[in-house]
Amino acid sequence: MKQKLTVTKAEMKENGLFLEVEDGSVSGLKATEQILADSDNLSFIYIADNNEDYTYISLPESVWPELKNAYDARLPVYVTDQRDQLLLKGFHEEIGDLIENIRGNSNYGEEMVAKVESIF
């Protein structure tokens, strides 16, 4: 079964955006440079790999304003737990492409399109 980590907090620092997961660990994960949309849960999903299976890192709508700020400033984005951190490689390119694909595209659902358009 795929592991899912959900970001619960976002903190902008001068050297990047740090997204904190409350439950689970990012230890041993590798960035895959892939982001998907989860329209049902109004979130983006960054895919990480641990050599055995994929881990879905959920970026819920509650942290989108911080994601937008990091995207605009081209700041690195990290996911952290209590001990480790993972740089989300390819974040800016992937999120940019996904946002452009979602804008005006009813296949993602009206609510997802409206939220993305209002924030990004």
VENTA-V236124 format. One record per helix or strand of 3 or more residues. SS is the DSSP state (helix for helix, strand for strand). FROM is the first residue (numbers start at 1). TO is the last residue. If there is no record, write none. Layout:
# VENTA-V236124
<<SS,FROM,TO> <SS,FROM,TO>>
This chain:
# VENTA-V236124
<<strand,3,13> <strand,16,21> <strand,30,38> <helix,39,41> <strand,43,49> <strand,54,60> <helix,61,73> <strand,77,80> <strand,85,87> <helix,91,102> <helix,106,108> <helix,110,119>>
